[in-house]
């Protein structure tokens, strides 16, 4: 019988899509990285064109707004990827002094606390999203909910990733950043 991924075996395929399996990176994280890259390229190109156009006395009224909204999504998508990879800054001086078993459970508890905080922010972001959908941005005339939706969408994903990290730590399973990826294996050769 084939072993399912993750702490909750019933969710095999969904779990693999969202969190990955073994050395295979999550398809969702790959997608988020691509979208983040697209936003970054868009922001860079628009700002470059806007800067060059100003040399000739031309200005695009929507350029700064598009760059600003792209930056909002870059920050939230990047934070989501950082939660998945365990890349956020933390202070582990006292936690690292604990015995390994206690250390594991404290890290799980910290992840659950982070999940609760981000979950509350994402939940209240729904209200902000709904209100934002009633208004339009001044220059591009798009619903502001599309911008404010980054808080809710990425907040929900971060909450899920924090809960997964807590479950993996509590069960003693390796975290995504502890598993060598296919790219790392190829680089080591």
N, C-alpha and C positions, 0 to 999 in steps of 0.2 A: 504494500500500500504506500502511495506517495505521501510524504510528509508535507503538510501545509506550512506556509510561512507565518511568522509572527506569533504573538501570545494568544491570539484568538483564532484557532484553526478554522472555524466555520466561515470566515471571511476571506479565505485563500486568495482568490483572484483580485478582489478589491484591495486587499491588504498589499499584495505584490505591486499593483499599479500605484498605490499611494506611497508605500514605504520601501519598495524594492525587496529583493531576496538575495541574501548572501552578498556576493561580490557585484551583483547586478544593481545598478543605481535605479532609483525610482523613476518611472516614466513621468509621473507628475512633476517631480523636481526638474527633470530635463526640460519639460514643457515650460515650467516657470522660468528657468534660466534663459530659454530662447525668447520668451516674451519680454523678460527683463532686458535682454540684449537688444531687442527690437526697439523698446522704449528708449534705451540709451543712445542707440544710433540715431533715432528720430530726433531726440533732444539735441544731440551734437550737431547734426546736419542743419536743423532749423536755426539754431543759434549761430552757426557759422554763416549761413546764408543771410540771416538778419544783420549780423555784424558787417559783412561785406556790402550789403545793400545800403547800409547807412553811410558808407564812404561815398556813395553816389546820391545821397539825399533822399533815398527811398526807405520806407519803413513798412513792414507788414504788421498790422495791428494785432494779429492773432498769434504771432510767433512766440512772444514771451509767455502767453497763456498756455500754449501747447507745451512749451518746454517745462513750465511749472507743473502742469498736470502729469507730464511724463515723469518728472522727478518724484512726485508723490507716489506713483505706482512703482517706480524703481525702488524707493525706500521700503515700501511694504512688501513687495515681492522678494527683495533681497533679504529682508528680515525673516521672511518665511523660510527661505532656503538656508539661512544661517541657523535657525532653530533646528531644522532637519539635520544639518551637519554638525550641530553642537559648537558652532563658531562664535556664539555670543560670549562676551566677556563675563567672567565670573570670578569671584574671590573665594578660593578654596583653601586658604591657609589653615583654618581651624578644622574644616571638613576632612582635609587630607591627613590630619593627625589622628583621626578616628580609626578603629580597627576596620578591616576591609568589609565585613558584613554590615556593620553599622554605617560605614561610609556609603555603601550601596543604597541603604534604605533612606538615609538623609538626602542623597541625590534624588531619589524617587519622590520624596516628600517635597523637595524644592521644585521639581518639575511639575508636580500637581499644583503647588501654590502658583507657579507661573501660569499654568493652564487656567486656573480659576480667575486670575487677574485679567489675562488676555481674553478669556471667555466673556467676562463682564463687559469689557470694552467692546468686543465684537457684538454682543447683544444690544448694547445701547447704540452702537453704530447703525443698527437697523433703522432706528428712529431718524438718525441723521440722514441716512440714505433716502428714506421716504420723503423727508422734508426737502432734501436736495433735488429730488426728481420733479418737484414743483417749480423750481427756479432754473434759469438758464445762465450759462456763463456769459459775461458781457461781450467778449470778442468773437468767440466761436459759436455761440448760441447752442451749446450742447447742454443737456440736463446735468446739473452739478452732482446729481446722484451717481453718475458714472465716475466721478472723481472721488467722492466720499465713500463709494462702494469698496474702495481699497481697504478701508479700515475693517469693514465687516467680512469681506471675502478672505483677506489674508489673516485676519484675527481668528476666524473659524479654523483655517488650516493650521495656524500656529498652535491653537488649542489642541487640535487633534495630534499634532506632532509632539507637543509636551506630554500629553497623556500616554502616547506610545512610548516616549522616552522613560516615563515613570514606570510603565508596565515592564519594559525591557530591563530596567535597572532592578526592579523588585524581584523579577524572575531570574536575575543573574545572566541574562542573555547579552550578547555584544551589541553596542550601540552602532548606528550606521557609520560613524566616523572611525570606529575601531576595526571595521571589516575592510581589508584591502580591496579596492575597486579594480575593475579590469584595466583601467587606464594606469593605475599605480603599478600593477603587476607588469604591464608592458614596458613602463618606464624603467623598472628595476632590471629588465633583461638587457 
